[in-house]
Amino acid sequence: MKIAIATRDFATVGGHAGQARHWLLYDLARYAPGQLLPAPRQIELGAEQVLHVFKDNAPHPLDGVALVVAASAGDGFVRHMRTRGTDVMLTGESDPAEVITRIVSGQPLPDQRFDITTSLCKLRDLFAGR
């Protein structure tokens, strides 16, 4: 299972997942409970690879990801990721290491915090027909 966490700076969980260019990719395919978590791979997307504009017409560095975690995301992003076979989880936790630790141990993540960009995305998606 692969989990991608949107970040601002590879150190803090980032909001507005559709515009995120920095991601931490955890590949848990060989992970077993009790083991140390694998180190994440840092992925920096090019402008044409940002998921908000990506057309799914070519391979993407986040292909095969089962779960995306971010501080915020619009409904259009969530729907787009579902078509890619990826679930989206939003959280108020800012530490990516804490996020992945909680996920693999089955602990709930803190609810997301208010983010005005999410409201603006929802409004834009409403008028764009997404």
N, C-alpha and C positions, 0 to 999 in steps of 0.2 A: 504494500500500500504506500502510495506517495502522498505527502501532505505539503502544500505550499503555503507559506505565510507571507503576506504582503508586508513590506517594511518601508520605512522612510530612508533608512540609513544602514540597513542590515543589522540594526541593533534594537529597534523599536517597532512594534507592530504598527503598520500604517493603515490609514483610512483611505477611502475612495479607491477601492480595489481595482476598479476598471481603468484607472489612470496610473496605477502603480507600475514603476519601472524596476524596482528592486524587490527581489523575492528570495526567501530562504526555502530550499527544497529538501525535505526530509524523505529519504527512501527507507521505509521500514520493512521492506520485503524479507530481510534476514533477521529482523529484530525479534527477540523473545523476552518476555517479562523477566525482570531481574538483571538483564544486561544493561550496560551503558548505552545510552541513546547514540546513534550514529551522528557524526557531525553533519550539519546541513551544507548543501552546495549553494553558493551564492550565484544568483542569476540576475543579470542586468539586461532588461529588454530594450531593444531598439525602439525608436518612435513608432515604427510600423508594426511592431509586435505588441504594443500596449493593447490589452484585451478589449478596451472600449472601442478601438478602431479596427482590430484584427478581424479579417473576413473569413477565417477558417478555410482558406484556400491553399494552405501550405503547411508544412510541419511547423510546430511551435515548441519552444523550450519547456512549456508546461503541459505538453501532451501527456496523457496517462495519469494525471493527478486525480486522486479520488476526492480530496477535500482541499478547499481553499479557506484560509482563515484571514480575516481582516478586521479592522476597527469599524469600517463602514463600507457599504456597497448599495447601489441603487437596484431597484427591481429588475431593470433591463439587464444588468450585469448578472444577477442571480439566474434569470431565465436563460441567458446566453450560456452560462456555465452548465446549466442542466442539460442543454442540447449537446454539450461536450462530454456529458457523463460525469460531471463534477458537482459535488455538493458544496455549499457555501455556509460557513459558520462565522457569525459576527460576535465580537467580544470587546469588553472594556479592558482586558488584560493588555498591558503594554510590553511585557517581556516575552519574546518569542520562545525562549527556553522554558519558561513557566507554562506557556500555551501547550507546547508539545508534550511536556511532562504530564500535564493534566489530562490531555487527550489519551495518551497511551495507558494511563492508570484509571481511566474511566471517570475521572472527577469532572464536575461541571465547570465551565468557564464563566467568569463574571459577565453579566449582561453588558451590551455595548453602551457607550456613553452617547449623549446627544451630539450629533455632528451636522451642522447646517448644510454641508455639501451633500449629504444624503437627501435632505429635503429638496434641495435644488435639483438633484439628479432625478428624483421622482417627478418633479414638476416638468422638467425637460422631457423625460420619457413619456409623460402623459400627452404632451403636445406633439411629440415625434411619432406617436403611434407604436411605441415599442412594447 
